[in-house]
Amino acid sequence: MEQPQTDQFRPQGSIDAASVLQPYRGTWSPRLAAHLLRRAGFGGSPADITQATSAGMDAAVDRLLHPGPDGLPASPSGDLTYGPMAAPDERRAAYYSAASWWVDRMLQTPNPLVERMTYFWHNHFTSAVQGGITPALMIGQNQLYRTNALGNYADLTHQVARDPAMLFYLNGNQNRKQHPNENFARELMELFTLGVGNYTEQDVRESARSFTGWIVPRDGGDARFVRALHDDGDKTFLGQTGDFDGDDIINIIMDQPATAQFMATKFLRNFVYDDPEPELVTATAALFRNAKYDVGSLLAVLLRSNVFYSDRAYRSLIKSPVDLVVGALRTVGAASSTPRIIAAMGAMNQVLLIPPNVAGWPGGPQWLNQGTLLARLNFLNQLVSFRTPAPTDAGASPAGAMTPAGAMTAGNGAGAAAAMAMAAMPQMPGPLQWIAGVRETDPVAVAARVLDLTVQGDATDGQRHSVEVFLQTDGVGNPVELNGENIDEKVRGAMSLAMALPAYQLE
């Protein structure tokens, strides 16, 4: 398939190739600690930022790279294995159970970099809930990515090639020696490893022959290899000839310099900034190859590097809906998600576990348009403002809920209850907890705390003044004093203003 065209914007300035990946030894601050937690996780709570600041950069990165037990549920509750005759409500409930479980993990995990990399792999080795791919299969793939989050990229690629969800998604389950199916072979090279221009159509055909013979039993379970369905003839792939199987193909791919270049670009675009300089890509690719594709080793360098903490990288990436939503929940102290949270991400054009196609979400500026920006701002305002669930029409999906592949199609019967459940926002601390320790009658101090909580103080003088004015005036501009009667409303409004700042849309 042809890769989608994406707009990439390299930050202004230049790099010093000799020092760009050297360890950062400048001043460590709460702003940079928050930057690390946004890029290597989904944002930090005030306590997380304080802890990372106190630990220092090296120790904070070490903590991210050495995860411990998380104690979180290993799988969602409920039946995620619906059959083809399942009712729409049953399909929708299974989807929301799976997606909410994952968002809860992102929110609650003590190992944020593991969840960040699970999300990274989900958008790299892409599959989706659709057709015969149930939420159960996608949760199995999700666990595969979590287990290998900071492990070896080559090993993970071998495992992905026989993952049941991937076999269904790219028709590997139908790949037989009599009729080789080229879908997985093509995407393996184009999107997962080499990139366009580094293989031929003949390589695709020969690779497809090599991957023949894998099936997923009808009753589920692990994929298995059936030798009678495998093409055991000689194949010529990327200039090498032999009786190759899929593992041989992946080994050959991993020997190609283009693979490290392709993946270096992807890591830099996700962790540093868009359109990285060729010399930065080349240096990062060399690191990755020298580390024998060990992801943890690569990130240990990137997350400590001068370029990572540079002004050019700071708040240079647009938050995905997942980043925005999970980060906002952490900002306000919410402990869990609700189906409404998942629906809100759908309104922002990101349906978790259902990427738009095998290329995944392109990200970058494509996250923002007139409609999605409104959806983002509406969600943030509702998050800090709503005290009670907002009702929706019985039997209807909430505004912005997506319905691809029937996974979230609303039905009858339980529709009213489902709609009410989806209307609920998660429980969270209130405004007085958000500004704890600040004198409630001091608008300047309250504004400073709100801006520190939301954007780590990254506001212009004019933006700071606007928040202060809001706290000291009523709806028509008359002066008011902060007091016990209006503090709740005023802090919620100030939080909404702060979350609407451009800085809050960036990570």
ROPAVEX-986920 format. One record per residue (C-alpha): x, z, y. Coordinates in steps of 0.1 Angstrom, whole numbers. Last residue first. Example, Ala and Ser with C-alpha at 12.3 -4.5 7.8 and 13.67 -1.06 7.14 Angstrom:
2
px = 137&pz = 71&py = -11 $
px = 123&pz = 78&py = -45 $
***
This chain:
507
px = 40&pz = 246&py = 176 $
px = 16&pz = 230&py = 201 $
px = -21&pz = 233&py = 208 $
px = -15&pz = 268&py = 222 $
px = 9&pz = 254&py = 248 $
px = -17&pz = 230&py = 262 $
px = -38&pz = 260&py = 273 $
px = -73&pz = 264&py = 257 $
px = -62&pz = 294&py = 237 $
px = -54&pz = 312&py = 270 $
px = -88&pz = 304&py = 285 $
px = -106&pz = 316&py = 253 $
px = -85&pz = 348&py = 253 $
px = -94&pz = 354&py = 289 $
px = -131&pz = 350&py = 280 $
px = -129&pz = 375&py = 252 $
px = -110&pz = 399&py = 274 $
px = -137&pz = 396&py = 301 $
px = -166&pz = 401&py = 277 $
px = -152&pz = 433&py = 262 $
px = -139&pz = 447&py = 295 $
px = -173&pz = 443&py = 312 $
px = -189&pz = 477&py = 308 $
px = -158&pz = 498&py = 303 $
px = -143&pz = 486&py = 336 $
px = -125&pz = 456&py = 351 $
px = -134&pz = 453&py = 388 $
px = -154&pz = 424&py = 402 $
px = -148&pz = 400&py = 431 $
px = -175&pz = 373&py = 435 $
px = -165&pz = 339&py = 421 $
px = -198&pz = 326&py = 408 $
px = -194&pz = 337&py = 372 $
px = -178&pz = 370&py = 381 $
px = -143&pz = 376&py = 394 $
px = -113&pz = 398&py = 386 $
px = -106&pz = 388&py = 350 $
px = -111&pz = 351&py = 358 $
px = -86&pz = 354&py = 387 $
px = -60&pz = 369&py = 364 $
px = -65&pz = 340&py = 338 $
px = -62&pz = 314&py = 366 $
px = -30&pz = 331&py = 380 $
px = -13&pz = 329&py = 346 $
px = -22&pz = 292&py = 344 $
px = -8&pz = 286&py = 379 $
px = 24&pz = 305&py = 372 $
px = 29&pz = 284&py = 342 $
px = 22&pz = 298&py = 307 $
px = 45&pz = 303&py = 277 $
px = 41&pz = 341&py = 277 $
px = 42&pz = 343&py = 239 $
px = 13&pz = 318&py = 237 $
px = -16&pz = 338&py = 224 $
px = -5&pz = 375&py = 223 $
px = 18&pz = 372&py = 253 $
px = -9&pz = 354&py = 273 $
px = -34&pz = 381&py = 265 $
px = -10&pz = 409&py = 273 $
px = 0&pz = 394&py = 306 $
px = -37&pz = 389&py = 316 $
px = -44&pz = 425&py = 307 $
px = -15&pz = 437&py = 328 $
px = -25&pz = 416&py = 358 $
px = -62&pz = 427&py = 354 $
px = -54&pz = 464&py = 354 $
px = -86&pz = 483&py = 345 $
px = -79&pz = 483&py = 308 $
px = -45&pz = 499&py = 310 $
px = -25&pz = 482&py = 282 $
px = -17&pz = 499&py = 250 $
px = -42&pz = 480&py = 229 $
px = -50&pz = 446&py = 244 $
px = -61&pz = 429&py = 212 $
px = -75&pz = 461&py = 198 $
px = -98&pz = 465&py = 229 $
px = -109&pz = 429&py = 224 $
px = -123&pz = 434&py = 189 $
px = -106&pz = 435&py = 155 $
px = -117&pz = 408&py = 130 $
px = -144&pz = 400&py = 106 $
px = -146&pz = 363&py = 97 $
px = -171&pz = 340&py = 114 $
px = -204&pz = 334&py = 96 $
px = -223&pz = 301&py = 100 $
px = -212&pz = 289&py = 66 $
px = -229&pz = 318&py = 49 $
px = -261&pz = 310&py = 68 $
px = -259&pz = 273&py = 57 $
px = -254&pz = 284&py = 21 $
px = -284&pz = 307&py = 22 $
px = -306&pz = 280&py = 36 $
px = -293&pz = 253&py = 12 $
px = -298&pz = 273&py = -19 $
px = -328&pz = 252&py = -29 $
px = -318&pz = 219&py = -14 $
px = -285&pz = 201&py = -12 $
px = -256&pz = 197&py = 12 $
px = -228&pz = 174&py = 3 $
px = -195&pz = 191&py = 3 $
px = -176&pz = 175&py = -26 $
px = -198&pz = 144&py = -25 $
px = -167&pz = 122&py = -25 $
px = -162&pz = 129&py = 12 $
px = -188&pz = 151&py = 30 $
px = -173&pz = 165&py = 62 $
px = -186&pz = 195&py = 81 $
px = -185&pz = 188&py = 118 $
px = -217&pz = 207&py = 127 $
px = -227&pz = 228&py = 97 $
px = -240&pz = 211&py = 66 $
px = -277&pz = 210&py = 64 $
px = -300&pz = 227&py = 39 $
px = -315&pz = 251&py = 64 $
px = -306&pz = 242&py = 99 $
px = -277&pz = 263&py = 112 $
px = -276&pz = 298&py = 124 $
px = -247&pz = 312&py = 145 $
px = -233&pz = 343&py = 128 $
px = -229&pz = 374&py = 151 $
px = -202&pz = 385&py = 175 $
px = -191&pz = 352&py = 187 $
px = -166&pz = 350&py = 216 $
px = -130&pz = 350&py = 202 $
px = -137&pz = 326&py = 173 $
px = -164&pz = 307&py = 192 $
px = -139&pz = 298&py = 219 $
px = -113&pz = 287&py = 194 $
px = -137&pz = 266&py = 175 $
px = -151&pz = 249&py = 206 $
px = -115&pz = 242&py = 218 $
px = -106&pz = 225&py = 185 $
px = -138&pz = 206&py = 183 $
px = -134&pz = 193&py = 218 $
px = -98&pz = 182&py = 211 $
px = -111&pz = 165&py = 179 $
px = -137&pz = 144&py = 198 $
px = -115&pz = 133&py = 228 $
px = -85&pz = 126&py = 206 $
px = -58&pz = 147&py = 191 $
px = -45&pz = 150&py = 155 $
px = -33&pz = 114&py = 158 $
px = -7&pz = 126&py = 183 $
px = 14&pz = 139&py = 154 $
px = -3&pz = 140&py = 120 $
px = -3&pz = 111&py = 95 $
px = -26&pz = 130&py = 71 $
px = -19&pz = 119&py = 36 $
px = -4&pz = 86&py = 26 $
px = -25&pz = 87&py = -6 $
px = -56&pz = 86&py = 14 $
px = -78&pz = 107&py = 38 $
px = -65&pz = 140&py = 25 $
px = -92&pz = 160&py = 5 $
px = -77&pz = 194&py = -5 $
px = -82&pz = 207&py = 31 $
px = -105&pz = 184&py = 51 $
px = -86&pz = 177&py = 83 $
px = -104&pz = 157&py = 110 $
px = -110&pz = 184&py = 136 $
px = -146&pz = 188&py = 125 $
px = -133&pz = 192&py = 90 $
px = -112&pz = 221&py = 102 $
px = -143&pz = 237&py = 115 $
px = -160&pz = 233&py = 81 $
px = -132&pz = 252&py = 64 $
px = -136&pz = 280&py = 90 $
px = -174&pz = 280&py = 84 $
px = -167&pz = 285&py = 47 $
px = -152&pz = 319&py = 56 $
px = -116&pz = 330&py = 62 $
px = -99&pz = 364&py = 57 $
px = -81&pz = 392&py = 74 $
px = -87&pz = 383&py = 110 $
px = -62&pz = 398&py = 134 $
px = -70&pz = 377&py = 165 $
px = -37&pz = 358&py = 165 $
px = -36&pz = 356&py = 127 $
px = -70&pz = 338&py = 128 $
px = -57&pz = 316&py = 155 $
px = -26&pz = 306&py = 135 $
px = -48&pz = 298&py = 105 $
px = -70&pz = 276&py = 126 $
px = -43&pz = 258&py = 146 $
px = -19&pz = 253&py = 117 $
px = -47&pz = 240&py = 95 $
px = -60&pz = 218&py = 123 $
px = -25&pz = 204&py = 126 $
px = -5&pz = 217&py = 155 $
px = 11&pz = 191&py = 177 $
px = 49&pz = 193&py = 175 $
px = 73&pz = 198&py = 204 $
px = 66&pz = 235&py = 210 $
px = 104&pz = 242&py = 209 $
px = 123&pz = 212&py = 194 $
px = 137&pz = 199&py = 226 $
px = 144&pz = 233&py = 240 $
px = 167&pz = 238&py = 210 $
px = 160&pz = 264&py = 183 $
px = 157&pz = 239&py = 155 $
px = 185&pz = 218&py = 169 $
px = 210&pz = 246&py = 169 $
px = 203&pz = 253&py = 133 $
px = 192&pz = 284&py = 115 $
px = 159&pz = 270&py = 101 $
px = 176&pz = 237&py = 93 $
px = 205&pz = 252&py = 73 $
px = 185&pz = 276&py = 51 $
px = 158&pz = 249&py = 49 $
px = 183&pz = 226&py = 30 $
px = 194&pz = 253&py = 6 $
px = 158&pz = 262&py = -1 $
px = 149&pz = 226&py = -8 $
px = 175&pz = 221&py = -35 $
px = 179&pz = 183&py = -37 $
px = 214&pz = 184&py = -53 $
px = 226&pz = 205&py = -23 $
px = 251&pz = 178&py = -15 $
px = 222&pz = 153&py = -15 $
px = 202&pz = 175&py = 9 $
px = 231&pz = 181&py = 32 $
px = 240&pz = 144&py = 34 $
px = 203&pz = 137&py = 42 $
px = 204&pz = 161&py = 71 $
px = 236&pz = 145&py = 85 $
px = 220&pz = 110&py = 82 $
px = 187&pz = 121&py = 97 $
px = 205&pz = 137&py = 127 $
px = 226&pz = 106&py = 132 $
px = 195&pz = 84&py = 130 $
px = 178&pz = 105&py = 158 $
px = 146&pz = 123&py = 147 $
px = 113&pz = 105&py = 154 $
px = 92&pz = 136&py = 156 $
px = 105&pz = 171&py = 159 $
px = 120&pz = 200&py = 140 $
px = 101&pz = 213&py = 109 $
px = 77&pz = 186&py = 99 $
px = 95&pz = 155&py = 113 $
px = 128&pz = 169&py = 102 $
px = 116&pz = 174&py = 67 $
px = 102&pz = 139&py = 65 $
px = 133&pz = 122&py = 79 $
px = 155&pz = 141&py = 54 $
px = 131&pz = 129&py = 27 $
px = 136&pz = 93&py = 34 $
px = 174&pz = 96&py = 39 $
px = 178&pz = 116&py = 7 $
px = 159&pz = 89&py = -12 $
px = 177&pz = 60&py = 5 $
px = 210&pz = 73&py = -10 $
px = 197&pz = 63&py = -45 $
px = 206&pz = 86&py = -73 $
px = 172&pz = 103&py = -71 $
px = 155&pz = 70&py = -78 $
px = 175&pz = 65&py = -110 $
px = 165&pz = 100&py = -122 $
px = 129&pz = 92&py = -114 $
px = 130&pz = 60&py = -134 $
px = 146&pz = 78&py = -164 $
px = 119&pz = 105&py = -163 $
px = 92&pz = 78&py = -164 $
px = 106&pz = 61&py = -195 $
px = 134&pz = 36&py = -196 $
px = 145&pz = 14&py = -225 $
px = 174&pz = 1&py = -205 $
px = 185&pz = -20&py = -175 $
px = 198&pz = -9&py = -141 $
px = 197&pz = -30&py = -109 $
px = 169&pz = -10&py = -92 $
px = 149&pz = -12&py = -124 $
px = 153&pz = -36&py = -153 $
px = 131&pz = -27&py = -183 $
px = 138&pz = -28&py = -220 $
px = 109&pz = -23&py = -243 $
px = 93&pz = 10&py = -252 $
px = 60&pz = 4&py = -235 $
px = 41&pz = 36&py = -242 $
px = 6&pz = 39&py = -256 $
px = 18&pz = 46&py = -292 $
px = 41&pz = 73&py = -278 $
px = 12&pz = 94&py = -265 $
px = 25&pz = 118&py = -239 $
px = 4&pz = 148&py = -230 $
px = -13&pz = 160&py = -198 $
px = -22&pz = 197&py = -197 $
px = -57&pz = 209&py = -201 $
px = -90&pz = 191&py = -197 $
px = -116&pz = 185&py = -224 $
px = -112&pz = 147&py = -219 $
px = -74&pz = 150&py = -226 $
px = -52&pz = 138&py = -198 $
px = -30&pz = 109&py = -208 $
px = 6&pz = 97&py = -204 $
px = 16&pz = 66&py = -223 $
px = 29&pz = 42&py = -196 $
px = 54&pz = 55&py = -170 $
px = 82&pz = 30&py = -179 $
px = 58&pz = 0&py = -176 $
px = 49&pz = 10&py = -141 $
px = 86&pz = 12&py = -132 $
px = 91&pz = -23&py = -143 $
px = 62&pz = -36&py = -123 $
px = 72&pz = -17&py = -92 $
px = 109&pz = -28&py = -95 $
px = 97&pz = -64&py = -97 $
px = 78&pz = -58&py = -64 $
px = 111&pz = -49&py = -49 $
px = 127&pz = -16&py = -38 $
px = 142&pz = 0&py = -7 $
px = 122&pz = -17&py = 20 $
px = 94&pz = 9&py = 22 $
px = 103&pz = 45&py = 15 $
px = 125&pz = 58&py = -13 $
px = 108&pz = 90&py = -26 $
px = 71&pz = 100&py = -24 $
px = 55&pz = 73&py = -1 $
px = 68&pz = 39&py = -11 $
px = 87&pz = 47&py = -43 $
px = 62&pz = 70&py = -61 $
px = 34&pz = 52&py = -43 $
px = 42&pz = 19&py = -62 $
px = 48&pz = 35&py = -96 $
px = 16&pz = 56&py = -92 $
px = -6&pz = 25&py = -85 $
px = 11&pz = 0&py = -109 $
px = -12&pz = 2&py = -139 $
px = 3&pz = -13&py = -170 $
px = -22&pz = -32&py = -192 $
px = -10&pz = -35&py = -228 $
px = 16&pz = -8&py = -224 $
px = -11&pz = 16&py = -210 $
px = -15&pz = 33&py = -176 $
px = -51&pz = 45&py = -175 $
px = -42&pz = 82&py = -170 $
px = -17&pz = 71&py = -144 $
px = -47&pz = 60&py = -123 $
px = -33&pz = 72&py = -90 $
px = -57&pz = 101&py = -85 $
px = -63&pz = 108&py = -123 $
px = -26&pz = 111&py = -131 $
px = -20&pz = 130&py = -99 $
px = -47&pz = 156&py = -108 $
px = -33&pz = 159&py = -143 $
px = 3&pz = 165&py = -132 $
px = 26&pz = 143&py = -153 $
px = 45&pz = 125&py = -125 $
px = 42&pz = 156&py = -104 $
px = 65&pz = 174&py = -128 $
px = 93&pz = 149&py = -125 $
px = 89&pz = 149&py = -87 $
px = 92&pz = 187&py = -87 $
px = 125&pz = 186&py = -106 $
px = 139&pz = 161&py = -80 $
px = 127&pz = 183&py = -51 $
px = 143&pz = 214&py = -65 $
px = 129&pz = 248&py = -56 $
px = 115&pz = 262&py = -23 $
px = 78&pz = 254&py = -30 $
px = 82&pz = 248&py = -68 $
px = 58&pz = 275&py = -79 $
px = 36&pz = 268&py = -49 $
px = 35&pz = 231&py = -55 $
px = 25&pz = 236&py = -91 $
px = -1&pz = 261&py = -80 $
px = -16&pz = 235&py = -57 $
px = -17&pz = 210&py = -86 $
px = -37&pz = 235&py = -107 $
px = -59&pz = 242&py = -76 $
px = -65&pz = 204&py = -74 $
px = -75&pz = 202&py = -110 $
px = -100&pz = 231&py = -106 $
px = -113&pz = 215&py = -74 $
px = -124&pz = 186&py = -95 $
px = -108&pz = 152&py = -97 $
px = -134&pz = 131&py = -115 $
px = -146&pz = 114&py = -84 $
px = -129&pz = 131&py = -55 $
px = -109&pz = 163&py = -47 $
px = -77&pz = 148&py = -34 $
px = -41&pz = 140&py = -44 $
px = -10&pz = 137&py = -22 $
px = 26&pz = 142&py = -32 $
px = 35&pz = 146&py = 5 $
px = 6&pz = 163&py = 21 $
px = 1&pz = 188&py = -7 $
px = 40&pz = 191&py = -7 $
px = 40&pz = 203&py = 29 $
px = 10&pz = 226&py = 23 $
px = 28&pz = 243&py = -6 $
px = 59&pz = 244&py = 17 $
px = 40&pz = 263&py = 43 $
px = 26&pz = 286&py = 16 $
px = 61&pz = 294&py = 4 $
px = 73&pz = 298&py = 40 $
px = 46&pz = 324&py = 46 $
px = 56&pz = 348&py = 18 $
px = 37&pz = 380&py = 27 $
px = 6&pz = 359&py = 22 $
px = -26&pz = 369&py = 39 $
px = -35&pz = 340&py = 62 $
px = -21&pz = 311&py = 41 $
px = -35&pz = 328&py = 10 $
px = -69&pz = 331&py = 26 $
px = -68&pz = 295&py = 36 $
px = -61&pz = 287&py = -1 $
px = -91&pz = 307&py = -13 $
px = -113&pz = 292&py = 13 $
px = -105&pz = 257&py = 1 $
px = -112&pz = 265&py = -35 $
px = -144&pz = 284&py = -29 $
px = -155&pz = 258&py = -4 $
px = -150&pz = 230&py = -30 $
px = -168&pz = 249&py = -58 $
px = -198&pz = 257&py = -35 $
px = -201&pz = 221&py = -24 $
px = -200&pz = 208&py = -60 $
px = -227&pz = 233&py = -71 $
px = -248&pz = 226&py = -40 $
px = -246&pz = 189&py = -48 $
px = -258&pz = 194&py = -84 $
px = -234&pz = 189&py = -112 $
px = -241&pz = 158&py = -134 $
px = -205&pz = 146&py = -134 $
px = -191&pz = 180&py = -146 $
px = -182&pz = 210&py = -125 $
px = -148&pz = 226&py = -132 $
px = -144&pz = 250&py = -102 $
px = -165&pz = 278&py = -117 $
px = -163&pz = 310&py = -96 $
px = -134&pz = 329&py = -80 $
px = -104&pz = 312&py = -67 $
px = -70&pz = 314&py = -85 $
px = -40&pz = 337&py = -86 $
px = -56&pz = 363&py = -64 $
px = -30&pz = 378&py = -41 $
px = -4&pz = 404&py = -51 $
px = 23&pz = 385&py = -32 $
px = 54&pz = 391&py = -53 $
px = 86&pz = 385&py = -33 $
px = 99&pz = 355&py = -13 $
px = 136&pz = 350&py = -5 $
px = 137&pz = 321&py = 20 $
px = 114&pz = 337&py = 46 $
px = 133&pz = 370&py = 45 $
px = 166&pz = 352&py = 48 $
px = 153&pz = 334&py = 79 $
px = 144&pz = 368&py = 96 $
px = 178&pz = 382&py = 85 $
px = 197&pz = 354&py = 101 $
px = 176&pz = 354&py = 133 $
px = 176&pz = 391&py = 141 $
px = 157&pz = 418&py = 123 $
px = 142&pz = 432&py = 155 $
px = 128&pz = 399&py = 166 $
px = 114&pz = 392&py = 131 $
px = 96&pz = 426&py = 131 $
px = 82&pz = 422&py = 165 $
px = 69&pz = 387&py = 157 $
px = 53&pz = 400&py = 125 $
px = 37&pz = 429&py = 143 $
px = 23&pz = 406&py = 170 $
px = 8&pz = 384&py = 142 $
px = 29&pz = 354&py = 132 $
px = 22&pz = 317&py = 130 $
px = 13&pz = 295&py = 101 $
px = 46&pz = 296&py = 82 $
px = 81&pz = 282&py = 87 $
px = 72&pz = 264&py = 119 $
px = 50&pz = 290&py = 135 $
px = 71&pz = 319&py = 123 $
px = 103&pz = 304&py = 136 $
px = 87&pz = 297&py = 170 $
px = 74&pz = 333&py = 171 $
px = 110&pz = 346&py = 165 $
px = 122&pz = 322&py = 192 $
px = 97&pz = 336&py = 218 $
px = 104&pz = 372&py = 206 $
px = 140&pz = 366&py = 215 $
px = 174&pz = 358&py = 200 $
px = 200&pz = 348&py = 226 $
px = 223&pz = 320&py = 214 $
px = 242&pz = 318&py = 181 $
px = 223&pz = 289&py = 164 $
px = 240&pz = 279&py = 132 $
px = 255&pz = 244&py = 132 $
px = 231&pz = 215&py = 124 $
px = 234&pz = 200&py = 159 $
px = 270&pz = 209&py = 164 $
px = 290&pz = 177&py = 158 $
px = 261&pz = 153&py = 164 $
px = 256&pz = 167&py = 199 $
px = 220&pz = 158&py = 205 $
px = 201&pz = 140&py = 233 $
px = 174&pz = 145&py = 258 $
px = 137&pz = 137&py = 259 $
px = 116&pz = 147&py = 229 $
px = 111&pz = 119&py = 203 $
px = 75&pz = 107&py = 203 $
px = 61&pz = 92&py = 172 $
px = 29&pz = 71&py = 171 $
px = 19&pz = 64&py = 135 $
px = 13&pz = 30&py = 118 $
px = -2&pz = 35&py = 84 $
px = 20&pz = 27&py = 54 $
px = 11&pz = -5&py = 36 $
px = 0&pz = 0&py = 0 $
***
